[in-house]
Amino acid sequence: MSSQYTEADLDFLLSPEAVRRSAEKIFEMTKEGKTHFDYHPEKFEGLVEYVIQVINENYPKHDIPFHSRWGHFRVGGINRAEILNQKIAHLDLLEQARVKLDMVITSVLLDAGAGAVWAYNEKSSSKIFNRSEGLGVASFYLFMDGALSEDGSLKATAKGLQNLSAQVLKNAFQVSEENPLVGVEGRLSLLQNLGKTIEQKKDLFPGGRPGSIVDYLLNRYGKKITGPQLLRAVLDGLGEIWPGRVKIGGVNLGDAWTYEKVPGGLAVFHKLSQWMTYSLIEPLMEAGFVITDVDKLTGLAEYRNGGLLVDRGLITLKNEKLIDQSHAPHTEIIVEWRGLTIALLDRIGAEVQKKLNKSPDEFPLAKVLEGGTWWAGRKAAKAKRADSSPPLKIESDGTVF
């Protein structure tokens, strides 16, 4: 640990509190006119009503699952997760959890933005899916084909992940000149790095596969875990796989970016790691774990939630010409957009809970995201742009969004 940072600093930076701290500072600065964006509080009520309308359309009975990758395995009215369940029904509950975590951890790592052109044609249904849903369905079949284990079994293993080739990945995702996928090499690198990390971190992955993090959790916490504890396990276990990011004391912070205007000079988001954390909850609960304090996790700083704020006019760019330019994830405009997304999702979530007469425990932010804001962002994008692209152009390398 460098003299500038203590162990306590690192613990903080690997927590949801750090995400909220930098987000709140960016929100304050925006209200003071000190960022690239203007905030329009008069639009807030209308946006909340729009989100509630989408929730009522998607889930009339408000029986909403947690926002997670599992929703993408069920798109098009097909419950692909049930196909997996049937194949592993003979296994004990813990091994079923390991298999499901093998699948969902690798799927989340393949989930960064696909670009506007790419789509996946599901042969069994003849349905076509693009963006996150398409990536989810493609990654499901990649796993079901045994491509992530060295022996073709329904597992992801350290050796299988390290041996995965770009060609196998491209074939699984139907990539061609006519169907280009953004960041194929970045995605492949993440999975190969995952394989190396699993080999090195035997304490966190005692079974030599991503899903064996369930054994670490069981040994450390028993069967009762908090959302922040689960996130920390994900960050400790997977932090090393991210490329070229900020490091403190040799620890890779992942989705954290230099931004001098916030305390400590780092804006922290942990987007894919929190998406991963949300995605682990369902299989862990099925295996008998009790997960508490899920509402302490934050919203996700990605382009559907962030796009909702821009497309519905809650925030606007001071310089509209920046809409036409492409921006890398480390640029101030993207860091500020993501920070505003986190801060405003907290406020939108609280207001949605209030209007639906739900407590945070009954209706945590993870359900507001799944039922409303993510889908509302997609609906708002479709209304503005035929390709449903985000309102700001992002240079993606397949490892951030």
C-alpha positions as CSV (number, residue, x, y, z in Angstrom):
1,M,0.0,0.0,0.0
2,S,1.5,3.4,-0.9
3,S,1.9,6.0,1.8
4,Q,-0.8,8.1,0.2
5,Y,-3.5,5.4,0.7
6,T,-4.3,3.2,3.7
7,E,-6.0,-0.2,3.9
8,A,-9.1,1.7,5.0
9,D,-9.0,3.8,1.9
10,L,-8.9,0.7,-0.3
11,D,-11.8,-0.9,1.6
12,F,-13.8,2.3,1.0
13,L,-12.9,2.5,-2.8
14,L,-14.1,-1.1,-3.1
15,S,-17.6,-0.3,-1.7
16,P,-20.9,1.1,-2.8
17,E,-20.3,4.1,-0.5
18,A,-17.4,5.2,-2.8
19,V,-19.7,5.0,-5.8
20,R,-22.3,7.2,-4.1
21,R,-19.7,9.7,-2.8
22,S,-18.3,10.6,-6.2
23,A,-21.7,10.6,-7.8
24,E,-23.1,13.0,-5.2
25,K,-20.2,15.3,-5.7
26,I,-20.7,15.3,-9.5
27,F,-24.5,16.0,-8.9
28,E,-23.7,18.9,-6.6
29,M,-21.2,20.4,-9.1
30,T,-23.8,20.0,-11.9
31,K,-26.3,22.0,-9.9
32,E,-23.6,24.7,-9.4
33,G,-23.0,24.8,-13.2
34,K,-19.5,23.2,-12.9
35,T,-19.9,20.2,-15.2
36,H,-20.7,19.6,-18.9
37,F,-24.4,19.1,-18.0
38,D,-27.3,21.2,-16.8
39,Y,-29.9,19.6,-14.4
40,H,-33.6,20.3,-14.9
41,P,-35.5,19.5,-11.7
42,E,-38.8,20.5,-13.3
43,K,-38.5,17.3,-15.5
44,F,-38.0,15.0,-12.5
45,E,-41.7,14.3,-11.8
46,G,-42.5,13.5,-15.4
47,L,-39.6,11.1,-15.6
48,V,-40.7,9.2,-12.5
49,E,-44.2,8.9,-14.0
50,Y,-42.6,7.6,-17.2
51,V,-40.7,4.9,-15.2
52,I,-43.8,3.9,-13.3
53,Q,-45.7,3.6,-16.6
54,V,-43.0,1.2,-17.9
55,I,-43.1,-0.8,-14.6
56,N,-46.9,-1.2,-14.9
57,E,-46.6,-2.3,-18.6
58,N,-43.8,-4.8,-17.9
59,Y,-44.9,-6.1,-14.5
60,P,-48.6,-5.2,-13.8
61,K,-48.5,-7.2,-10.5
62,H,-45.2,-5.6,-9.5
63,D,-43.7,-9.1,-9.2
64,I,-40.3,-7.9,-10.4
65,P,-37.1,-10.0,-10.2
66,F,-33.8,-8.4,-9.3
67,H,-32.1,-6.6,-12.1
68,S,-29.6,-9.1,-13.4
69,R,-28.3,-11.1,-16.3
70,W,-30.9,-13.7,-15.8
71,G,-33.5,-11.5,-17.4
72,H,-31.6,-11.6,-20.6
73,F,-31.7,-15.4,-20.6
74,R,-35.5,-15.1,-20.7
75,V,-36.0,-12.7,-23.6
76,G,-38.4,-13.4,-26.4
77,G,-40.7,-15.2,-24.0
78,I,-38.3,-18.2,-23.8
79,N,-37.0,-19.3,-20.4
80,R,-33.6,-20.5,-21.4
81,A,-32.5,-20.8,-17.7
82,E,-35.0,-23.6,-17.4
83,I,-33.1,-25.5,-20.2
84,L,-30.0,-25.3,-17.9
85,N,-32.1,-26.3,-14.8
86,Q,-33.3,-29.5,-16.5
87,K,-29.7,-30.5,-17.4
88,I,-28.4,-30.0,-13.9
89,A,-31.4,-31.1,-11.9
90,H,-29.6,-34.3,-10.7
91,L,-26.8,-32.3,-9.1
92,D,-26.9,-31.2,-5.4
93,L,-27.9,-27.6,-4.8
94,L,-24.4,-26.3,-4.2
95,E,-23.1,-27.8,-7.5
96,Q,-26.2,-26.4,-9.3
97,A,-25.2,-23.0,-7.9
98,R,-21.6,-23.4,-9.1
99,V,-22.8,-24.2,-12.6
100,K,-25.2,-21.3,-12.7
101,L,-22.4,-18.9,-11.4
102,D,-20.0,-20.3,-14.0
103,M,-22.5,-19.4,-16.7
104,V,-23.6,-16.0,-15.4
105,I,-20.1,-14.7,-14.4
106,T,-18.8,-15.4,-17.9
107,S,-22.0,-14.0,-19.5
108,V,-21.7,-10.7,-17.6
109,L,-18.1,-10.3,-18.7
110,L,-19.3,-10.6,-22.3
111,D,-21.9,-8.0,-21.8
112,A,-20.2,-4.7,-22.6
113,G,-21.8,-2.7,-25.4
114,A,-22.3,-4.6,-28.7
115,G,-22.5,-1.6,-31.0
116,A,-25.5,-0.6,-33.2
117,V,-25.0,-3.1,-36.0
118,W,-24.5,-6.5,-34.4
119,A,-27.4,-9.0,-33.8
120,Y,-27.8,-12.6,-32.8
121,N,-30.1,-15.0,-34.7
122,E,-31.3,-17.8,-32.4
123,K,-31.6,-20.8,-34.6
124,S,-34.0,-22.7,-32.3
125,S,-36.6,-19.9,-32.3
126,S,-35.7,-18.0,-35.5
127,K,-35.8,-14.8,-33.3
128,I,-33.2,-12.0,-33.6
129,F,-31.8,-10.2,-30.6
130,N,-29.4,-7.3,-30.4
131,R,-27.4,-5.4,-27.8
132,S,-27.5,-6.8,-24.2
133,E,-30.2,-9.3,-24.9
134,G,-28.4,-10.7,-27.9
135,L,-25.2,-10.9,-26.0
136,G,-27.0,-12.7,-23.2
137,V,-28.5,-15.3,-25.5
138,A,-25.3,-15.8,-27.4
139,S,-23.3,-16.3,-24.2
140,F,-25.9,-18.8,-23.0
141,Y,-25.3,-21.0,-26.0
142,L,-21.5,-20.5,-25.8
143,F,-21.7,-22.0,-22.2
144,M,-24.3,-24.7,-23.1
145,D,-22.0,-25.9,-25.9
146,G,-19.3,-26.6,-23.4
147,A,-16.9,-24.1,-25.0
148,L,-15.7,-22.7,-21.6
149,S,-14.4,-26.0,-20.2
150,E,-11.5,-28.1,-21.5
151,D,-13.6,-31.2,-21.6
152,G,-16.9,-29.8,-23.1
153,S,-18.8,-30.1,-19.9
154,L,-21.3,-27.6,-18.5
155,K,-18.7,-25.7,-16.6
156,A,-16.3,-22.8,-17.0
157,T,-12.8,-23.8,-15.9
158,A,-9.5,-22.0,-15.5
159,K,-7.9,-24.0,-18.4
160,G,-11.0,-23.8,-20.6
161,L,-11.2,-20.0,-20.3
162,Q,-7.5,-19.5,-21.0
163,N,-7.7,-21.8,-24.0
164,L,-10.7,-20.0,-25.5
165,S,-9.9,-18.7,-29.0
166,A,-11.1,-15.5,-30.8
167,Q,-12.5,-17.8,-33.6
168,V,-14.6,-19.8,-31.2
169,L,-15.9,-16.6,-29.6
170,K,-16.6,-15.1,-33.0
171,N,-18.4,-18.2,-34.2
172,A,-20.5,-18.4,-31.1
173,F,-21.5,-14.7,-31.5
174,Q,-22.1,-15.0,-35.3
175,V,-19.5,-12.3,-35.9
176,S,-18.8,-11.5,-39.6
177,E,-18.0,-8.5,-41.8
178,E,-21.8,-7.9,-42.2
179,N,-22.4,-8.6,-38.4
180,P,-19.5,-6.8,-36.6
181,L,-19.3,-7.0,-32.8
182,V,-17.5,-4.2,-30.9
183,G,-14.6,-5.2,-28.7
184,V,-14.3,-9.0,-29.5
185,E,-10.6,-9.0,-28.4
186,G,-11.5,-7.1,-25.2
187,R,-14.1,-9.7,-24.4
188,L,-11.8,-12.6,-25.1
189,S,-9.1,-11.0,-23.0
190,L,-11.5,-10.7,-20.0
191,L,-12.4,-14.4,-20.2
192,Q,-8.8,-15.4,-20.6
193,N,-7.8,-13.2,-17.7
194,L,-10.6,-14.7,-15.6
195,G,-9.0,-18.1,-16.2
196,K,-5.6,-16.9,-15.0
197,T,-7.1,-15.2,-12.0
198,I,-9.0,-18.3,-10.9
199,E,-5.8,-20.3,-11.1
200,Q,-4.0,-17.7,-9.0
201,K,-6.7,-17.0,-6.4
202,K,-7.3,-20.4,-5.0
203,D,-8.7,-18.9,-1.7
204,L,-11.5,-17.2,-3.6
205,F,-12.0,-19.9,-6.3
206,P,-11.2,-23.1,-4.4
207,G,-12.7,-25.3,-7.1
208,G,-10.7,-23.8,-10.0
209,R,-13.8,-22.3,-11.7
210,P,-15.7,-19.0,-11.4
211,G,-18.7,-20.7,-9.7
212,S,-16.6,-22.0,-6.8
213,I,-16.7,-18.5,-5.4
214,V,-19.8,-20.0,-3.7
215,D,-17.5,-22.1,-1.6
216,Y,-15.5,-19.1,-0.5
217,L,-18.7,-17.3,0.4
218,L,-20.0,-20.3,2.4
219,N,-16.7,-20.7,4.2
220,R,-16.4,-17.0,5.1
221,Y,-20.0,-15.9,5.8
222,G,-22.1,-19.1,6.1
223,K,-25.4,-18.8,4.3
224,K,-26.2,-15.1,5.2
225,I,-24.5,-12.5,3.1
226,T,-25.0,-8.7,2.6
227,G,-25.1,-7.1,-0.8
228,P,-21.9,-5.1,-0.1
229,Q,-20.1,-8.3,1.1
230,L,-21.0,-10.0,-2.1
231,L,-19.8,-7.0,-4.1
232,R,-16.5,-7.0,-2.3
233,A,-16.0,-10.8,-3.0
234,V,-16.6,-10.0,-6.7
235,L,-14.2,-7.1,-6.7
236,D,-11.5,-9.1,-4.8
237,G,-12.0,-12.1,-7.0
238,L,-12.2,-10.4,-10.4
239,G,-10.4,-7.1,-10.0
240,E,-7.2,-8.3,-11.7
241,I,-9.0,-9.1,-15.0
242,W,-9.6,-5.5,-15.9
243,P,-7.1,-3.9,-18.3
244,G,-4.9,-0.9,-17.6
245,R,-6.9,0.7,-14.9
246,V,-6.1,2.6,-11.7
247,K,-4.1,0.6,-9.1
248,I,-3.6,1.3,-5.5
249,G,-1.0,-0.7,-3.6
250,G,-1.0,-3.2,-6.5
251,V,-4.8,-3.6,-6.3
252,N,-6.6,-3.0,-9.6
253,L,-9.7,-0.9,-8.7
254,G,-11.5,-1.8,-11.9
255,D,-14.2,0.7,-12.9
256,A,-12.6,3.7,-11.3
257,W,-11.4,6.8,-13.2
258,T,-9.1,9.8,-12.5
259,Y,-11.3,12.8,-12.0
260,E,-9.7,15.5,-9.9
261,K,-13.0,17.3,-9.0
262,V,-14.2,14.6,-6.6
263,P,-12.7,13.7,-3.2
264,G,-9.6,11.6,-3.6
265,G,-9.5,12.4,-7.3
266,L,-11.2,9.1,-8.3
267,A,-14.7,8.6,-9.6
268,V,-15.8,5.1,-8.8
269,F,-18.6,3.2,-10.5
270,H,-18.0,-0.6,-10.4
271,K,-20.7,-1.0,-13.0
272,L,-20.0,-4.5,-14.4
273,S,-19.0,-5.7,-10.9
274,Q,-22.4,-4.6,-9.4
275,W,-24.2,-6.0,-12.4
276,M,-22.3,-9.2,-11.6
277,T,-23.3,-9.0,-8.0
278,Y,-27.0,-8.6,-8.8
279,S,-26.7,-11.5,-11.1
280,L,-25.2,-13.8,-8.4
281,I,-28.2,-13.2,-6.0
282,E,-30.8,-15.4,-7.7
283,P,-28.6,-18.7,-7.9
284,L,-27.3,-18.1,-4.4
285,M,-30.9,-17.8,-3.0
286,E,-31.9,-20.9,-4.9
287,A,-29.1,-22.7,-3.1
288,G,-30.4,-21.6,0.3
289,F,-28.4,-18.4,0.9
290,V,-30.1,-15.4,2.4
291,I,-28.9,-12.1,0.9
292,T,-29.6,-8.9,2.8
293,D,-28.9,-5.1,2.3
294,V,-29.2,-5.4,-1.4
295,D,-30.5,-1.8,-1.4
296,K,-27.1,-0.6,-0.3
297,L,-25.7,-1.4,-3.8
298,T,-26.2,1.4,-6.3
299,G,-27.7,1.8,-9.7
300,L,-25.7,1.0,-12.7
301,A,-23.7,3.7,-14.5
302,E,-24.4,2.5,-18.0
303,Y,-26.0,3.9,-21.2
304,R,-29.6,2.7,-20.7
305,N,-30.1,4.3,-17.3
306,G,-27.9,7.3,-18.3
307,G,-29.6,7.6,-21.7
308,L,-33.0,7.8,-20.0
309,L,-31.9,11.0,-18.2
310,V,-30.7,12.6,-21.4
311,D,-33.5,11.5,-23.7
312,R,-36.2,12.6,-21.2
313,G,-34.5,16.0,-20.7
314,L,-33.7,15.6,-17.0
315,I,-30.1,16.5,-17.8
316,T,-28.8,18.2,-21.0
317,L,-25.4,19.0,-22.4
318,K,-24.3,22.6,-22.3
319,N,-22.5,22.1,-25.6
320,E,-24.9,20.2,-27.9
321,K,-22.1,19.7,-30.4
322,L,-20.6,17.1,-28.1
323,I,-23.6,14.8,-28.9
324,D,-22.1,14.2,-32.4
325,Q,-18.6,13.3,-31.1
326,S,-17.4,10.0,-29.7
327,H,-16.1,9.9,-26.2
328,A,-13.8,7.5,-24.4
329,P,-14.8,6.2,-20.9
330,H,-12.1,8.2,-19.1
331,T,-13.2,11.6,-20.5
332,E,-14.8,14.1,-18.1
333,I,-18.1,14.2,-20.0
334,I,-18.6,10.4,-19.7
335,V,-17.4,10.3,-16.0
336,E,-19.9,13.1,-15.2
337,W,-22.7,11.4,-17.1
338,R,-22.1,8.2,-15.2
339,G,-21.9,10.0,-11.9
340,L,-25.2,11.9,-12.6
341,T,-26.8,8.5,-13.5
342,I,-25.9,7.0,-10.1
343,A,-27.1,10.1,-8.1
344,L,-30.4,10.4,-10.0
345,L,-31.2,6.7,-9.9
346,D,-31.1,6.9,-6.1
347,R,-33.6,9.7,-6.2
348,I,-35.8,8.2,-8.9
349,G,-35.8,4.9,-7.0
350,A,-36.9,6.5,-3.7
351,E,-39.7,8.4,-5.5
352,V,-40.9,5.3,-7.3
353,Q,-41.0,3.4,-4.0
354,K,-43.0,6.3,-2.4
355,K,-45.5,6.5,-5.3
356,L,-46.0,2.7,-5.3
357,N,-46.3,2.6,-1.5
358,K,-43.4,0.2,-1.2
359,S,-40.6,0.1,1.3
360,P,-36.9,-0.1,0.2
361,D,-36.9,-3.7,1.5
362,E,-40.0,-4.6,-0.6
363,F,-38.9,-2.8,-3.7
364,P,-35.1,-2.2,-3.6
365,L,-33.4,-0.2,-6.3
366,A,-32.5,-3.5,-8.1
367,K,-36.2,-4.0,-8.8
368,V,-36.7,-0.3,-9.9
369,L,-33.8,-0.9,-12.3
370,E,-35.3,-4.1,-13.7
371,G,-38.9,-3.1,-13.8
372,G,-38.4,0.4,-14.9
373,T,-35.4,2.5,-15.5
374,W,-33.4,0.1,-17.8
375,W,-36.4,-0.6,-19.9
376,A,-37.6,3.0,-19.8
377,G,-34.1,4.0,-21.1
378,R,-34.4,1.6,-23.9
379,K,-38.0,2.8,-24.8
380,A,-36.9,6.4,-24.7
381,A,-33.9,5.7,-27.0
382,K,-36.1,3.9,-29.5
383,A,-38.5,6.8,-29.5
384,K,-35.6,9.2,-30.4
385,R,-33.4,7.0,-32.6
386,A,-34.4,4.1,-34.9
387,D,-31.3,2.0,-33.8
388,S,-32.0,2.6,-30.1
389,S,-28.4,3.8,-29.6
390,P,-27.4,5.8,-26.6
391,P,-27.7,9.6,-26.8
392,L,-24.0,10.0,-26.3
393,K,-21.5,8.1,-28.5
394,I,-19.2,5.9,-26.4
395,E,-15.9,4.4,-27.6
396,S,-16.2,1.0,-26.2
397,D,-13.4,-1.6,-25.9
398,G,-15.8,-4.3,-24.7
399,T,-14.8,-4.0,-21.0
400,V,-16.7,-1.0,-19.5
401,F,-20.4,-0.7,-20.5
